[in-house]
Amino acid sequence: MTALSPDRVVVINDRSIRVGGATNLAILSAELLQRRDIPVTFFAGDSAPVDRPAADTINLDAVPLLERQRSDALRLGLYDPIVYEALNGLIASRDTPSTIYHVHGWSKILSPAIFRALAPVRDRVVLHAHDYFLACPNGGFVNFRTNRVCELKPMSGRCLTTQCDKRGLHEKAWRSARHMLREHFFPTKRAAANIIVVHERMRAYFDRAGMNGTQVETVRNPVLPFVGPGLQPWTNRNFVFVGRLEPEKGFEDAARAASLAKVPLHFIGDGAGRALIEKTYPEATVHGWKTRDEMRDIIRSARAVVVSSRVPEPFGLAALEAIASGIPVILTDAALLADEIAALGCGVKFRIADIEDLAAAMRSLATDDALIRQMSENCFRQAATLAHTPETWADALVDLYGRVLHRAYRTTIDLRQHRLTKTVTLDDLRSGDAL
């Protein structure tokens, strides 16, 4: 059969402004698809930025749940009727048999309401698993109370009765209810869904959740270096953390370890934890969110990049952007890329949430110029084996869309044949020809 191609891709994401890895990738996908003359509609929950990710961008002018009144956040985080009406209206007015709906993020603003709207076109919906929210109610496969990776089956009796959420038992109950509502609108256990995982090892977590994995495909993220070649990180002193200042990212672990190791630590990012860092660890430098151009001078001063997430990080974009720049990384042993990166000599692992172990890794890299230089050379040699470039990523997405459309086309044909067979059989019975 001739390869199929979408006549439009609707990119669905909480935000349309570049904040965080998943949103950056959603926006990048829109840009790359448009360069290939594939029309894009970008459907986002936030207010319109100055630089819209697509000419056809739909913004709902809502704010993240954490910025709303508590009662509104609890209610609208479970189901936002305005979101449903907007997306349902878009589908009703613009859907074609070759439209792809690509969901990147929904848990910060949009809510499970999107899945009710998408249910009628689920054969052409692609769910991009940048995190674990499709499988795990707290989104991380981690017990935030014990700081250990969770080994329970999501939504099992033990899962539902275990207080693992970072904000409290009531939040765990709310997240579990949201998970059940999402599964009600868009089942992934009894029916196969088109799901992209960003690392092969994510499949084991999805399997544990009981998800139907027959249409799960791995597409590693694209990576561009923070800066071009020529860095000499072994001549630098600074350690750099890139990411949201939220508990699951382990920002305070990095700050505490740097304080113990007596090494300078710079944060590129922002979030609820910024005030804590500035008050408790004044020796650390918090730069806030920076554009790629603004980041360059900070990154050029880096000896190593620290990835201290308390969750089994599915991909770790900052780590790979550092490696592509020739900068070694320190990352938790729970990160799915940790074993590969350590084996390639591009960085070192430490035990997740173990401050002393992280501090020891920082001390080791802070004092060994020869090791940093060797790791930097390994980074340049091995970076291409770990991730896509933007162009090869776009190729992979378009190829995946073709397979999704082919499956949807076959499903439509099979349904029509089934209905036709059923109709003929009834007519035959009525006429007596079947007797």
FILUM-497284 format. One record per residue (C-alpha): x, y, z; residue in one letter; residue number from 1. Coordinates in nm, 2 decimals. Example, Ala and Ser with C-alpha at 12.3 -4.5 7.8 and 13.67 -1.06 7.14 Angstrom:
! FILUM-497284
NODE;xx;yy;zz;r;k
NODE;1.23;-0.45;0.78;A;1
NODE;1.37;-0.11;0.71;S;2
! end
This chain:
! FILUM-497284
NODE;xx;yy;zz;r;k
NODE;0.00;0.00;0.00;M;1
NODE;0.12;0.36;-0.08;T;2
NODE;0.26;0.53;0.23;A;3
NODE;0.00;0.76;0.39;L;4
NODE;0.07;1.11;0.51;S;5
NODE;-0.14;1.34;0.73;P;6
NODE;-0.31;1.64;0.58;D;7
NODE;-0.30;1.81;0.92;R;8
NODE;-0.15;1.74;1.26;V;9
NODE;-0.32;1.88;1.57;V;10
NODE;-0.05;1.92;1.84;V;11
NODE;-0.21;1.92;2.18;I;12
NODE;-0.02;2.05;2.48;N;13
NODE;-0.08;2.23;2.81;D;14
NODE;0.14;2.52;2.71;R;15
NODE;0.25;2.70;2.39;S;16
NODE;0.54;2.88;2.55;I;17
NODE;0.88;2.72;2.59;R;18
NODE;0.89;2.60;2.95;V;19
NODE;1.02;2.25;3.01;G;20
NODE;1.14;1.97;2.79;G;21
NODE;0.80;1.82;2.69;A;22
NODE;0.66;2.16;2.58;T;23
NODE;0.98;2.24;2.39;N;24
NODE;0.95;1.92;2.20;L;25
NODE;0.58;1.98;2.13;A;26
NODE;0.67;2.32;1.98;I;27
NODE;0.97;2.18;1.79;L;28
NODE;0.74;1.91;1.64;S;29
NODE;0.51;2.19;1.51;A;30
NODE;0.80;2.38;1.36;E;31
NODE;0.95;2.08;1.19;L;32
NODE;0.62;1.96;1.05;L;33
NODE;0.54;2.30;0.90;Q;34
NODE;0.88;2.31;0.73;R;35
NODE;0.77;1.99;0.56;R;36
NODE;0.45;2.16;0.44;D;37
NODE;0.23;1.96;0.68;I;38
NODE;-0.03;2.20;0.82;P;39
NODE;-0.03;2.22;1.20;V;40
NODE;-0.29;2.33;1.45;T;41
NODE;-0.14;2.39;1.79;F;42
NODE;-0.41;2.35;2.07;F;43
NODE;-0.29;2.48;2.41;A;44
NODE;-0.44;2.56;2.74;G;45
NODE;-0.24;2.87;2.82;D;46
NODE;-0.25;3.23;2.68;S;47
NODE;-0.11;3.30;2.34;A;48
NODE;0.27;3.38;2.35;P;49
NODE;0.42;3.65;2.12;V;50
NODE;0.59;3.38;1.92;D;51
NODE;0.32;3.13;1.84;R;52
NODE;0.43;2.78;1.76;P;53
NODE;0.20;2.76;1.46;A;54
NODE;0.02;3.00;1.24;A;55
NODE;-0.30;2.82;1.35;D;56
NODE;-0.27;2.83;1.72;T;57
NODE;-0.57;2.79;1.95;I;58
NODE;-0.51;2.91;2.31;N;59
NODE;-0.77;2.87;2.59;L;60
NODE;-0.62;3.14;2.81;D;61
NODE;-0.62;2.92;3.12;A;62
NODE;-0.35;2.91;3.39;V;63
NODE;-0.17;2.60;3.53;P;64
NODE;-0.36;2.41;3.81;L;65
NODE;-0.10;2.51;4.07;L;66
NODE;-0.18;2.88;4.00;E;67
NODE;-0.55;2.84;4.05;R;68
NODE;-0.76;2.85;4.37;Q;69
NODE;-0.76;2.51;4.53;R;70
NODE;-1.12;2.44;4.47;S;71
NODE;-1.10;2.53;4.11;D;72
NODE;-0.78;2.33;4.06;A;73
NODE;-0.94;2.02;4.21;L;74
NODE;-1.25;2.05;4.00;R;75
NODE;-1.11;2.16;3.67;L;76
NODE;-0.81;1.93;3.70;G;77
NODE;-1.04;1.63;3.69;L;78
NODE;-1.25;1.76;3.41;Y;79
NODE;-1.26;2.10;3.24;D;80
NODE;-1.58;2.15;3.04;P;81
NODE;-1.44;2.45;2.85;I;82
NODE;-1.15;2.24;2.73;V;83
NODE;-1.38;1.96;2.62;Y;84
NODE;-1.61;2.20;2.43;E;85
NODE;-1.31;2.37;2.26;A;86
NODE;-1.14;2.05;2.14;L;87
NODE;-1.47;1.88;2.05;N;88
NODE;-1.56;2.18;1.84;G;89
NODE;-1.23;2.18;1.67;L;90
NODE;-1.27;1.81;1.58;I;91
NODE;-1.63;1.85;1.47;A;92
NODE;-1.55;2.14;1.24;S;93
NODE;-1.21;2.04;1.09;R;94
NODE;-1.15;1.66;1.12;D;95
NODE;-1.06;1.47;0.81;T;96
NODE;-0.98;1.10;0.77;P;97
NODE;-0.61;1.20;0.75;S;98
NODE;-0.59;1.43;1.05;T;99
NODE;-0.35;1.32;1.32;I;100
NODE;-0.40;1.43;1.68;Y;101
NODE;-0.07;1.43;1.87;H;102
NODE;-0.10;1.47;2.25;V;103
NODE;0.22;1.59;2.43;H;104
NODE;0.10;1.72;2.77;G;105
NODE;-0.24;1.74;2.94;W;106
NODE;-0.19;1.72;3.32;S;107
NODE;-0.09;2.08;3.40;K;108
NODE;-0.39;2.26;3.25;I;109
NODE;-0.60;2.06;3.00;L;110
NODE;-0.73;1.77;3.22;S;111
NODE;-0.88;1.44;3.11;P;112
NODE;-1.15;1.63;2.93;A;113
NODE;-0.93;1.62;2.61;I;114
NODE;-0.96;1.24;2.61;F;115
NODE;-1.34;1.25;2.60;R;116
NODE;-1.32;1.48;2.30;A;117
NODE;-1.06;1.25;2.13;L;118
NODE;-1.23;0.92;2.19;A;119
NODE;-1.43;0.93;1.86;P;120
NODE;-1.10;0.97;1.66;V;121
NODE;-0.88;0.75;1.88;R;122
NODE;-0.75;0.55;1.59;D;123
NODE;-0.57;0.87;1.48;R;124
NODE;-0.46;0.99;1.82;V;125
NODE;-0.09;0.96;1.92;V;126
NODE;-0.01;0.98;2.29;L;127
NODE;0.35;1.10;2.35;H;128
NODE;0.47;0.96;2.68;A;129
NODE;0.72;1.22;2.79;H;130
NODE;0.65;1.11;3.15;D;131
NODE;0.46;0.82;3.32;Y;132
NODE;0.11;0.98;3.37;F;133
NODE;-0.05;0.74;3.12;L;134
NODE;0.05;0.45;3.35;A;135
NODE;0.11;0.59;3.70;C;136
NODE;-0.13;0.82;3.89;P;137
NODE;0.15;1.03;4.04;N;138
NODE;0.33;1.04;3.71;G;139
NODE;0.67;0.93;3.83;G;140
NODE;0.67;0.56;3.94;F;141
NODE;0.83;0.69;4.25;V;142
NODE;0.73;0.70;4.62;N;143
NODE;0.80;1.06;4.71;F;144
NODE;0.77;0.98;5.08;R;145
NODE;1.05;0.72;5.08;T;146
NODE;1.24;0.86;4.78;N;147
NODE;1.24;0.52;4.62;R;148
NODE;1.14;0.40;4.28;V;149
NODE;0.80;0.24;4.32;C;150
NODE;0.77;-0.14;4.25;E;151
NODE;0.39;-0.16;4.28;L;152
NODE;0.14;-0.22;4.01;K;153
NODE;-0.03;0.11;3.93;P;154
NODE;-0.39;0.14;4.05;M;155
NODE;-0.37;-0.19;4.24;S;156
NODE;-0.51;-0.22;4.59;G;157
NODE;-0.16;-0.16;4.74;R;158
NODE;-0.10;0.13;4.51;C;159
NODE;-0.43;0.30;4.60;L;160
NODE;-0.36;0.26;4.97;T;161
NODE;0.00;0.37;4.96;T;162
NODE;0.07;0.73;5.04;Q;163
NODE;0.33;0.81;4.78;C;164
NODE;0.24;1.16;4.66;D;165
NODE;0.46;1.46;4.73;K;166
NODE;0.17;1.67;4.85;R;167
NODE;-0.03;1.44;5.07;G;168
NODE;-0.29;1.16;5.09;L;169
NODE;-0.57;1.38;4.95;H;170
NODE;-0.36;1.46;4.65;E;171
NODE;-0.29;1.09;4.59;K;172
NODE;-0.67;1.02;4.60;A;173
NODE;-0.73;1.31;4.36;W;174
NODE;-0.46;1.19;4.12;R;175
NODE;-0.60;0.83;4.13;S;176
NODE;-0.95;0.96;4.05;A;177
NODE;-0.81;1.16;3.76;R;178
NODE;-0.62;0.85;3.63;H;179
NODE;-0.95;0.65;3.64;M;180
NODE;-1.14;0.92;3.46;L;181
NODE;-0.87;0.94;3.19;R;182
NODE;-0.88;0.56;3.15;E;183
NODE;-1.27;0.57;3.14;H;184
NODE;-1.26;0.82;2.85;F;185
NODE;-0.96;0.67;2.67;F;186
NODE;-0.89;0.31;2.78;P;187
NODE;-0.54;0.19;2.72;T;188
NODE;-0.57;-0.15;2.89;K;189
NODE;-0.85;-0.32;2.71;R;190
NODE;-0.78;-0.13;2.38;A;191
NODE;-0.45;-0.06;2.21;A;192
NODE;-0.36;0.31;2.18;A;193
NODE;-0.09;0.47;1.96;N;194
NODE;0.17;0.55;2.22;I;195
NODE;0.52;0.69;2.18;I;196
NODE;0.77;0.61;2.45;V;197
NODE;1.10;0.80;2.45;V;198
NODE;1.32;0.51;2.58;H;199
NODE;1.29;0.14;2.53;E;200
NODE;1.30;0.07;2.91;R;201
NODE;0.97;0.27;2.95;M;202
NODE;0.79;-0.03;2.81;R;203
NODE;0.85;-0.24;3.13;A;204
NODE;0.67;0.03;3.34;Y;205
NODE;0.38;0.04;3.09;F;206
NODE;0.36;-0.34;3.09;D;207
NODE;0.35;-0.34;3.47;R;208
NODE;0.05;-0.10;3.45;A;209
NODE;-0.14;-0.36;3.24;G;210
NODE;-0.14;-0.14;2.93;M;211
NODE;-0.20;-0.29;2.59;N;212
NODE;0.14;-0.25;2.43;G;213
NODE;0.07;-0.37;2.08;T;214
NODE;0.08;-0.02;1.94;Q;215
NODE;0.36;0.12;2.16;V;216
NODE;0.66;0.24;1.97;E;217
NODE;0.99;0.39;2.08;T;218
NODE;1.10;0.72;1.93;V;219
NODE;1.40;0.87;2.12;R;220
NODE;1.39;1.25;2.15;N;221
NODE;1.60;1.48;1.93;P;222
NODE;1.90;1.65;2.08;V;223
NODE;2.10;1.96;1.99;L;224
NODE;2.41;2.06;2.18;P;225
NODE;2.38;2.34;2.42;F;226
NODE;2.68;2.50;2.25;V;227
NODE;2.90;2.42;1.96;G;228
NODE;3.24;2.23;1.97;P;229
NODE;3.55;2.37;2.14;G;230
NODE;3.45;2.35;2.50;L;231
NODE;3.72;2.25;2.75;Q;232
NODE;3.51;2.16;3.06;P;233
NODE;3.82;2.03;3.25;W;234
NODE;3.93;2.40;3.28;T;235
NODE;3.60;2.50;3.44;N;236
NODE;3.48;2.48;3.80;R;237
NODE;3.10;2.52;3.78;N;238
NODE;2.84;2.24;3.81;F;239
NODE;2.51;2.32;3.64;V;240
NODE;2.15;2.20;3.69;F;241
NODE;1.91;2.25;3.41;V;242
NODE;1.54;2.21;3.47;G;243
NODE;1.23;2.29;3.67;R;244
NODE;1.28;2.36;4.04;L;245
NODE;1.02;2.11;4.15;E;246
NODE;1.06;1.83;4.41;P;247
NODE;1.05;1.55;4.15;E;248
NODE;1.35;1.70;3.97;K;249
NODE;1.57;1.67;4.28;G;250
NODE;1.68;2.03;4.28;F;251
NODE;1.74;2.05;4.65;E;252
NODE;1.94;1.72;4.64;D;253
NODE;2.17;1.89;4.40;A;254
NODE;2.20;2.21;4.62;A;255
NODE;2.26;2.01;4.93;R;256
NODE;2.52;1.79;4.77;A;257
NODE;2.70;2.09;4.61;A;258
NODE;2.71;2.25;4.96;S;259
NODE;2.87;1.94;5.11;L;260
NODE;3.12;1.90;4.82;A;261
NODE;3.19;2.27;4.84;K;262
NODE;3.15;2.32;4.46;V;263
NODE;2.98;2.61;4.28;P;264
NODE;2.63;2.52;4.15;L;265
NODE;2.43;2.71;3.90;H;266
NODE;2.06;2.66;3.83;F;267
NODE;1.91;2.72;3.49;I;268
NODE;1.54;2.70;3.55;G;269
NODE;1.26;2.81;3.77;D;270
NODE;0.97;2.68;3.98;G;271
NODE;0.83;2.66;4.33;A;272
NODE;1.17;2.57;4.47;G;273
NODE;1.34;2.89;4.37;R;274
NODE;1.27;3.07;4.70;A;275
NODE;1.40;2.77;4.90;L;276
NODE;1.73;2.77;4.71;I;277
NODE;1.78;3.14;4.74;E;278
NODE;1.71;3.14;5.11;K;279
NODE;1.88;2.81;5.22;T;280
NODE;2.17;2.78;4.98;Y;281
NODE;2.28;3.14;4.90;P;282
NODE;2.61;3.01;4.77;E;283
NODE;2.41;2.87;4.47;A;284
NODE;2.32;3.08;4.17;T;285
NODE;1.97;3.07;4.03;V;286
NODE;1.95;3.22;3.68;H;287
NODE;1.58;3.14;3.61;G;288
NODE;1.46;3.03;3.27;W;289
NODE;1.69;3.13;2.99;K;290
NODE;1.66;3.12;2.61;T;291
NODE;1.91;2.90;2.43;R;292
NODE;2.12;3.20;2.34;D;293
NODE;2.11;3.32;2.70;E;294
NODE;2.22;2.98;2.83;M;295
NODE;2.54;2.96;2.64;R;296
NODE;2.77;3.17;2.86;D;297
NODE;2.65;2.97;3.17;I;298
NODE;2.69;2.64;2.99;I;299
NODE;3.04;2.74;2.87;R;300
NODE;3.14;2.77;3.23;S;301
NODE;3.02;2.41;3.32;A;302
NODE;3.25;2.14;3.43;R;303
NODE;2.96;1.89;3.45;A;304
NODE;2.58;1.90;3.43;V;305
NODE;2.38;1.75;3.72;V;306
NODE;2.06;1.55;3.66;V;307
NODE;1.93;1.46;4.01;S;308
NODE;1.57;1.37;3.94;S;309
NODE;1.39;1.16;4.21;R;310
NODE;1.19;0.98;3.93;V;311
NODE;1.31;0.72;3.68;P;312
NODE;1.38;1.00;3.42;E;313
NODE;1.25;0.86;3.09;P;314
NODE;1.50;1.05;2.88;F;315
NODE;1.69;1.33;3.05;G;316
NODE;1.71;1.59;2.77;L;317
NODE;1.94;1.82;2.96;A;318
NODE;2.19;1.53;3.01;A;319
NODE;2.20;1.45;2.64;L;320
NODE;2.23;1.82;2.54;E;321
NODE;2.53;1.84;2.77;A;322
NODE;2.69;1.53;2.63;I;323
NODE;2.64;1.66;2.27;A;324
NODE;2.83;1.97;2.39;S;325
NODE;3.11;1.76;2.53;G;326
NODE;3.02;1.82;2.89;I;327
NODE;3.01;1.51;3.13;P;328
NODE;2.70;1.45;3.34;V;329
NODE;2.62;1.32;3.68;I;330
NODE;2.28;1.14;3.69;L;331
NODE;2.08;0.91;3.92;T;332
NODE;2.10;0.54;3.87;D;333
NODE;1.72;0.54;3.82;A;334
NODE;1.74;0.74;3.50;A;335
NODE;1.67;0.51;3.20;L;336
NODE;1.98;0.64;3.02;L;337
NODE;2.21;0.61;3.32;A;338
NODE;2.36;0.27;3.24;D;339
NODE;2.42;0.37;2.87;E;340
NODE;2.58;0.70;2.96;I;341
NODE;2.81;0.54;3.23;A;342
NODE;2.91;0.25;3.00;A;343
NODE;3.00;0.50;2.72;L;344
NODE;3.22;0.69;2.96;G;345
NODE;3.02;1.01;2.93;C;346
NODE;2.93;1.05;3.29;G;347
NODE;2.88;0.89;3.63;V;348
NODE;2.58;0.76;3.83;K;349
NODE;2.48;0.81;4.19;F;350
NODE;2.22;0.64;4.40;R;351
NODE;1.88;0.81;4.36;I;352
NODE;1.81;1.06;4.64;A;353
NODE;2.14;0.98;4.81;D;354
NODE;2.29;1.32;4.89;I;355
NODE;2.62;1.18;5.02;E;356
NODE;2.67;0.97;4.70;D;357
NODE;2.59;1.27;4.48;L;358
NODE;2.83;1.49;4.68;A;359
NODE;3.10;1.22;4.64;A;360
NODE;3.05;1.22;4.27;A;361
NODE;3.08;1.60;4.26;M;362
NODE;3.40;1.59;4.46;R;363
NODE;3.55;1.33;4.23;S;364
NODE;3.48;1.52;3.92;L;365
NODE;3.58;1.85;4.08;A;366
NODE;3.94;1.73;4.14;T;367
NODE;4.02;1.51;3.84;D;368
NODE;4.09;1.72;3.53;D;369
NODE;4.22;1.42;3.34;A;370
NODE;3.89;1.23;3.40;L;371
NODE;3.68;1.52;3.28;I;372
NODE;3.89;1.56;2.97;R;373
NODE;3.85;1.19;2.89;Q;374
NODE;3.48;1.20;2.95;M;375
NODE;3.45;1.51;2.73;S;376
NODE;3.62;1.33;2.44;E;377
NODE;3.39;1.03;2.49;N;378
NODE;3.09;1.26;2.48;C;379
NODE;3.18;1.40;2.14;F;380
NODE;3.24;1.05;2.01;R;381
NODE;2.92;0.88;2.15;Q;382
NODE;2.66;1.16;2.15;A;383
NODE;2.51;1.06;1.81;A;384
NODE;2.44;0.70;1.93;T;385
NODE;2.21;0.82;2.21;L;386
NODE;1.94;1.03;2.04;A;387
NODE;1.79;1.16;1.72;H;388
NODE;1.87;1.49;1.55;T;389
NODE;1.57;1.71;1.49;P;390
NODE;1.55;1.61;1.13;E;391
NODE;1.57;1.23;1.19;T;392
NODE;1.32;1.28;1.47;W;393
NODE;1.08;1.45;1.23;A;394
NODE;1.13;1.16;0.99;D;395
NODE;1.04;0.92;1.26;A;396
NODE;0.73;1.11;1.35;L;397
NODE;0.61;1.13;1.00;V;398
NODE;0.67;0.76;0.94;D;399
NODE;0.48;0.68;1.26;L;400
NODE;0.19;0.90;1.15;Y;401
NODE;0.18;0.70;0.82;G;402
NODE;0.16;0.37;1.02;R;403
NODE;-0.12;0.52;1.24;V;404
NODE;-0.32;0.63;0.94;L;405
NODE;-0.27;0.29;0.77;H;406
NODE;-0.40;0.11;1.08;R;407
NODE;-0.69;0.36;1.10;A;408
NODE;-0.76;0.30;0.73;Y;409
NODE;-0.76;-0.08;0.78;R;410
NODE;-0.99;-0.05;1.08;T;411
NODE;-1.24;0.16;0.88;T;412
NODE;-1.24;-0.09;0.59;I;413
NODE;-1.28;-0.38;0.83;D;414
NODE;-1.57;-0.21;1.00;L;415
NODE;-1.74;-0.14;0.67;R;416
NODE;-1.70;-0.50;0.56;Q;417
NODE;-1.83;-0.62;0.89;H;418
NODE;-2.14;-0.40;0.86;R;419
NODE;-2.19;-0.50;0.50;L;420
NODE;-2.17;-0.87;0.59;T;421
NODE;-2.41;-0.81;0.87;K;422
NODE;-2.66;-0.63;0.65;T;423
NODE;-2.65;-0.89;0.38;V;424
NODE;-2.70;-1.17;0.64;T;425
NODE;-3.01;-0.99;0.78;L;426
NODE;-3.15;-0.93;0.43;D;427
NODE;-3.10;-1.29;0.34;D;428
NODE;-3.28;-1.41;0.65;L;429
NODE;-3.57;-1.18;0.58;R;430
NODE;-3.60;-1.30;0.22;S;431
NODE;-3.55;-1.66;0.32;G;432
NODE;-3.25;-1.70;0.09;D;433
NODE;-3.04;-1.81;0.38;A;434
NODE;-3.27;-2.11;0.45;L;435
! end
